Amino acid sequence: MATASVAFKSREDHRKKLELEEARKAGLAPAEVDEDGKEINPHIPEYMSKAPWYLNSEKPSLKHQKNWKTEPELKKIWYDRGAKIYQAEKYRKGACINCGAMTHSSKACMDRPRKIGAKYTNMNIAADEKIESFELDYDGKRDRWNGYDPSSYRHVVDRYDAKEEARKKYLKEQQLKKLEEKNNNENGVDATSDGEEENDDLRVDEAKVDESRQMDFAKVEKRVRTTGGGSTGTVRNLRIREDTAKYLLNLDVNSAHYDPKTRSMREDPLPDADPNEKFYLGDNQYRNSGQALEFKQLNVHSCEAFDKGQDMHMQAAPSQAELLYKNFKVAKEKLKSQTKDTIMEKYGNAATKGEIPMELLLGQSERQIEYDRAGRIIKGQEVIIPKSKYEEDVHANNHTSVWGSWWKDHQWGYKCCQQTIRNSYCTGSAGIEAAEASLDLMKANIARKEASKESPKKVEEKRMATWGTDIPEDLELNEEALANALKKEDLSKREEKDERKRKYNVKYTNDVTSEDMEAYRMKRVHHDDPMKDFLG
């Protein structure tokens, strides 16, 4: 049935094959067996039991239906915590600069940062950690207890077993003791006391409530009205559904974050609202106020007491932890008051003494002191002036007064020499006179400068003679020579305007007379003259 043979079959062979399959389905013929000797279910359809042609399976089998890509079995293993593989004695290149291990860098080092790393000291080289790499399956990745060592909790179980054994032993000894007392006392005087002790044992046994009864701690017993006069019923203690959920108080996306997994909202969802109208201020507000703060202090005390060796656990025995914490607070207050009394007994208490003398309060007394005309004490004791912690009457650099004893023009200085430079050498009265003289001189110079600005000197205009020299006062010009010089100057300007009239043979002379210079000065263009464009 499950064979992959593709050989040609006649009609008779095909009919026999169908009859065999029907007989196998009916249970009249034995089932077909595969390569491993396992029977093949005859009711499996042919399209499932028939192997593909490319597998070349000659015998009937169902291996083609199995997943041949089998993954390796992944065991639930975990890291070997704290395992070391090699301890080096010297620093190696590429190791951690801080501790000297080769298995990590200085950035990922978990040791305490050293003041000078192992790279430079070459001492206290840390051992190399064991680096493991393994793959976890789907369940192994999500197993929260993977890698947990159950033996680490064994000491807790042993401690509670020892307590239970001690309790049983104690109860047995008490029972034997009661039987002995009962046999010894024939008069029966202690019968009442025995009854009370038995009642105490019953109370201890009743305190051990069954766990099944403690499951209904969230239920509240209430009276339900019935026709028979009323009976007790059980009602679940649920939150009032009319209250607005904390995540609906503020629908702004940027408001306080709400964690749906722990149902916590640490910040205040409505920080700007009126505090008198708000009923929810955030989880942080409730953690740091009310009894939550006391409970936190109780947890801290239990942890510290457990670290110091005291058998105290907040979760295992909360009533015991609370009682021990109360006893601790009482002992602490008692020790504080005892220390206070010891200090008062040794040094005294000024607050409980009598009234303070008036001479100390008002600084006055009735003692008589006589002085002479010079101010010297004749009779009595001189009043001692209290000194401050700062140095007094200490003058440096030959000064006779302190810095800040003189003030002028918003500057502090010394009164003895009127200097405004601190730590300067004292010049005395001579320095004061010199400063006043320099000030008077400076004022005179300023006044003279202002007077010179008010009356400026008149600048005399000088006429320039030939070649820029000064014109002498006794200079006399020839009128005829001056007229010829003017004509000559006009002729030269025409030649400059029209170059066609310039002659080939030009004669120049360096002899310039005073008349020629005067003609040039009279004919030259004055650029500052507003009428220069109208001159011919």
LUMPA-869347 format. One record per residue (C-alpha): y, x, z. Coordinates in steps of 0.1 Angstrom, whole numbers, padded with zeros to 4 digits, always signed. Layout:
residues N
YXZ/...
//
This chain:
residues 536
+0000+0000+0000/+0024+0028+0009/+0012+0051-0018/+0036+0065-0044/+0011+0068-0072/+0024+0058-0106/-0009+0061-0125/-0017+0033-0149/-0038+0005-0135/-0057-0022-0153/-0054-0059-0146/-0086-0059-0126/-0073-0030-0104/-0040-0048-0098/-0059-0080-0088/-0081-0060-0064/-0050-0044-0049/-0033-0078-0043/-0065-0091-0027/-0067-0061-0004/-0031-0066+0007/-0038-0102+0015/-0069-0093+0035/-0050-0067+0055/-0022-0092+0062/-0048-0118+0073/-0066-0092+0095/-0098-0093+0075/-0095-0056+0063/-0084-0026+0083/-0048-0014+0080/-0038+0015+0059/-0036+0049+0076/-0009+0075+0069/-0010+0113+0070/-0008+0115+0108/-0036+0090+0113/-0013+0061+0123/-0018+0026+0110/+0008+0011+0087/+0019-0024+0093/+0007-0045+0063/+0036-0069+0066/+0062-0041+0057/+0076-0050+0022/+0067-0027-0007/+0103-0017-0014/+0103-0002+0021/+0069+0013+0023/+0069+0028-0012/+0083+0063-0012/+0107+0074-0040/+0093+0092-0070/+0113+0124-0063/+0095+0130-0030/+0061+0134-0048/+0041+0119-0019/+0005+0116-0028/-0007+0100+0004/+0006+0068+0020/+0033+0075+0046/+0064+0061+0062/+0081+0095+0067/+0107+0087+0040/+0121+0060+0063/+0127+0084+0091/+0159+0106+0095/+0148+0141+0085/+0182+0155+0094/+0173+0157+0131/+0200+0171+0153/+0192+0196+0180/+0186+0182+0215/+0217+0186+0235/+0210+0189+0272/+0235+0181+0299/+0245+0216+0308/+0278+0229+0323/+0296+0262+0328/+0283+0287+0353/+0314+0287+0375/+0325+0320+0390/+0298+0340+0372/+0307+0376+0363/+0291+0398+0337/+0306+0432+0339/+0327+0451+0365/+0348+0479+0349/+0362+0508+0369/+0391+0518+0345/+0415+0498+0324/+0403+0491+0288/+0425+0487+0258/+0431+0450+0250/+0423+0438+0285/+0445+0416+0307/+0477+0435+0318/+0477+0417+0351/+0441+0419+0364/+0423+0441+0338/+0396+0416+0326/+0386+0417+0289/+0377+0380+0287/+0413+0366+0287/+0449+0376+0281/+0477+0380+0305/+0492+0347+0295/+0460+0328+0305/+0453+0349+0336/+0446+0328+0367/+0449+0356+0392/+0480+0361+0414/+0507+0379+0394/+0508+0415+0406/+0539+0434+0412/+0525+0462+0391/+0497+0452+0367/+0463+0468+0365/+0472+0483+0332/+0496+0507+0350/+0479+0512+0384/+0444+0514+0370/+0431+0500+0403/+0414+0468+0415/+0401+0459+0380/+0388+0424+0379/+0354+0416+0366/+0348+0400+0332/+0341+0363+0334/+0310+0347+0318/+0322+0330+0286/+0299+0301+0275/+0301+0279+0245/+0279+0248+0240/+0280+0215+0224/+0277+0182+0243/+0263+0150+0229/+0282+0117+0230/+0270+0108+0265/+0275+0143+0278/+0312+0144+0268/+0318+0111+0287/+0297+0118+0317/+0321+0122+0346/+0294+0137+0368/+0283+0163+0344/+0283+0197+0361/+0284+0181+0396/+0261+0198+0421/+0246+0172+0445/+0237+0199+0470/+0274+0203+0478/+0273+0169+0495/+0242+0177+0515/+0260+0190+0546/+0278+0156+0549/+0245+0138+0549/+0230+0162+0574/+0259+0158+0597/+0256+0120+0597/+0218+0122+0602/+0224+0144+0632/+0249+0119+0646/+0224+0091+0641/+0196+0110+0658/+0218+0119+0687/+0229+0082+0691/+0193+0071+0691/+0183+0097+0716/+0212+0087+0738/+0203+0050+0737/+0167+0059+0745/+0177+0080+0775/+0199+0051+0788/+0171+0027+0785/+0147+0049+0804/+0174+0055+0830/+0178+0017+0834/+0141+0012+0839/+0139+0039+0866/+0169+0023+0884/+0153-0011+0882/+0120+0001+0896/+0137+0020+0924/+0160-0009+0935/+0137-0035+0950/+0165-0057+0965/+0180-0065+0931/+0216-0057+0942/+0222-0040+0909/+0210-0069+0888/+0245-0079+0879/+0255-0045+0868/+0224-0042+0847/+0233-0074+0830/+0268-0062+0822/+0254-0029+0807/+0229-0049+0785/+0259-0070+0773/+0277-0037+0764/+0247-0026+0743/+0246-0059+0726/+0283-0055+0717/+0276-0021+0703/+0248-0035+0682/+0269-0064+0670/+0296-0039+0659/+0272-0027+0633/+0278-0055+0608/+0255-0059+0578/+0270-0047+0546/+0262-0080+0528/+0285-0098+0553/+0314-0074+0546/+0314-0083+0509/+0334-0115+0516/+0364-0096+0531/+0386-0110+0504/+0379-0146+0513/+0400-0168+0536/+0386-0196+0556/+0407-0228+0553/+0403-0263+0564/+0395-0288+0536/+0403-0325+0542/+0372-0347+0539/+0363-0382+0548/+0342-0370+0577/+0372-0355+0595/+0374-0321+0578/+0352-0291+0573/+0357-0254+0566/+0356-0241+0530/+0360-0208+0514/+0390-0202+0492/+0397-0169+0473/+0428-0150+0484/+0444-0146+0450/+0480-0137+0440/+0503-0165+0436/+0504-0172+0399/+0540-0184+0400/+0552-0148+0406/+0564-0129+0376/+0543-0099+0367/+0560-0065+0372/+0557-0056+0335/+0576-0088+0325/+0606-0081+0347/+0623-0059+0321/+0611-0062+0285/+0631-0032+0273/+0609-0005+0258/+0629+0023+0274/+0627+0008+0309/+0603+0017+0337/+0568+0027+0324/+0539+0005+0333/+0504+0019+0334/+0479-0009+0326/+0449+0011+0338/+0461+0016+0373/+0485-0014+0373/+0513+0008+0386/+0550+0010+0378/+0565+0038+0397/+0602+0034+0388/+0625+0004+0394/+0624-0019+0364/+0658-0034+0372/+0679-0005+0386/+0713-0022+0379/+0704-0056+0395/+0716-0068+0429/+0692-0053+0455/+0695-0086+0476/+0680-0106+0447/+0652-0082+0437/+0617-0085+0452/+0602-0055+0435/+0617-0020+0437/+0589+0001+0421/+0558+0017+0436/+0577+0048+0447/+0600+0028+0469/+0570+0012+0487/+0552+0046+0490/+0581+0062+0509/+0591+0033+0532/+0575+0011+0559/+0539+0017+0571/+0531+0036+0539/+0550+0067+0553/+0531+0065+0586/+0498+0062+0567/+0508+0093+0547/+0515+0112+0579/+0482+0101+0592/+0464+0115+0561/+0482+0148+0564/+0473+0151+0601/+0437+0144+0594/+0435+0170+0566/+0452+0197+0588/+0429+0189+0617/+0398+0191+0596/+0410+0225+0582/+0414+0238+0618/+0378+0229+0626/+0381+0194+0642/+0355+0168+0633/+0379+0143+0618/+0378+0124+0585/+0402+0097+0574/+0379+0080+0550/+0346+0083+0569/+0360+0072+0603/+0395+0058+0600/+0396+0042+0635/+0387+0076+0650/+0413+0094+0629/+0440+0069+0640/+0431+0072+0677/+0432+0110+0675/+0465+0109+0658/+0480+0087+0685/+0466+0111+0712/+0481+0140+0692/+0516+0124+0692/+0514+0116+0729/+0504+0152+0737/+0531+0165+0714/+0558+0145+0732/+0545+0156+0765/+0545+0192+0755/+0581+0189+0742/+0593+0173+0774/+0575+0200+0794/+0592+0227+0774/+0626+0210+0779/+0620+0208+0817/+0610+0245+0818/+0642+0256+0800/+0664+0234+0823/+0647+0248+0854/+0652+0283+0842/+0688+0281+0828/+0701+0249+0843/+0717+0218+0827/+0755+0219+0825/+0756+0182+0816/+0742+0171+0850/+0765+0193+0871/+0797+0182+0888/+0831+0178+0872/+0847+0208+0854/+0876+0224+0873/+0911+0213+0861/+0922+0249+0855/+0895+0252+0829/+0904+0219+0812/+0942+0223+0812/+0945+0261+0814/+0966+0259+0846/+0961+0271+0882/+0981+0272+0915/+0979+0309+0920/+1013+0326+0925/+1024+0356+0904/+1057+0375+0909/+1075+0395+0881/+1104+0419+0882/+1134+0419+0857/+1115+0441+0833/+1085+0417+0831/+1062+0438+0852/+1038+0420+0877/+1048+0427+0913/+1023+0403+0931/+0993+0385+0917/+0970+0391+0888/+0981+0391+0853/+0967+0363+0830/+0942+0378+0807/+0948+0368+0771/+0915+0360+0753/+0909+0383+0724/+0895+0372+0691/+0866+0387+0673/+0890+0402+0647/+0908+0435+0650/+0943+0432+0664/+0973+0456+0664/+0956+0479+0639/+0983+0493+0616/+0973+0515+0586/+0993+0539+0564/+1021+0544+0590/+1030+0506+0591/+1044+0491+0622/+1036+0455+0612/+1006+0438+0597/+1002+0425+0561/+1016+0390+0557/+1044+0394+0582/+1071+0393+0555/+1076+0367+0527/+1100+0367+0498/+1100+0352+0463/+1065+0337+0467/+1050+0371+0477/+1036+0384+0510/+1043+0419+0523/+1050+0441+0553/+1080+0434+0574/+1086+0470+0584/+1093+0483+0548/+1094+0450+0529/+1068+0462+0504/+1046+0436+0485/+1018+0460+0476/+0990+0459+0500/+0976+0492+0515/+1007+0510+0504/+1023+0538+0524/+1051+0527+0547/+1086+0540+0537/+1105+0524+0566/+1143+0516+0564/+1148+0543+0537/+1124+0524+0514/+1144+0491+0521/+1177+0508+0512/+1162+0524+0480/+1148+0490+0470/+1182+0473+0475/+1200+0501+0455/+1176+0498+0426/+1180+0460+0427/+1219+0464+0425/+1216+0489+0397/+1193+0465+0378/+1218+0436+0382/+1247+0458+0370/+1227+0468+0339/+1219+0432+0331/+1255+0422+0335/+1267+0450+0312/+1241+0440+0286/+1252+0404+0286/+1288+0414+0283/+1281+0436+0252/+1263+0406+0236/+1293+0383+0240/+1319+0407+0223/+1302+0425+0193/+1321+0454+0176/+1338+0448+0143/+1324+0468+0115/+1350+0485+0093/+1345+0482+0056/+1346+0515+0038/+1354+0518+0001/+1331+0541-0017/+1345+0567-0041/+1328+0585-0070/+1290+0590-0066/+1290+0570-0034/+1314+0591-0013/+1342+0577+0008/+1375+0570-0009/+1402+0592+0006/+1434+0576+0016/+1456+0598-0006/+1437+0590-0038/+1460+0582-0068/+1447+0568-0101/+1463+0574-0135/+1470+0540-0151/+1466+0552-0187/+1434+0569-0179/+1421+0539-0161/+1429+0516-0192/+1410+0540-0215/+1381+0541-0191/+1379+0503-0191/+1379+0502-0229/+1352+0528-0230/+1331+0507-0205/+1335+0476-0227/+1324+0495-0258/+1293+0509-0241/+1283+0474-0230/+1286+0461-0265/+1264+0488-0278/+1238+0479-0251/+1238+0443-0263/+1235+0451-0300/+1215+0482-0307/+1224+0482-0345/+1259+0494-0336/+1246+0524-0318/+1254+0557-0336/+1229+0584-0343/+1250+0612-0329/+1256+0603-0292/+1275+0626-0270/+1270+0624-0232/+1289+0642-0206/+1283+0646-0169/+1319+0648-0160/+1328+0616-0143/+1364+0611-0132/+1377+0589-0105/+1392+0566-0133/+1357+0562-0149/+1341+0554-0116/+1368+0528-0109/+1363+0512-0143/+1325+0510-0137/+1331+0495-0103/+1355+0469-0119/+1332+0460-0148/+1298+0460-0130/+1280+0426-0124/+1281+0414-0089/+1249+0393-0084/+1263+0377-0053/+1294+0364-0072/+1290+0326-0081/+1313+0331-0111/+1293+0360-0127/+1280+0338-0155/+1316+0330-0167/+1327+0366-0170/+1331+0379-0205/
//
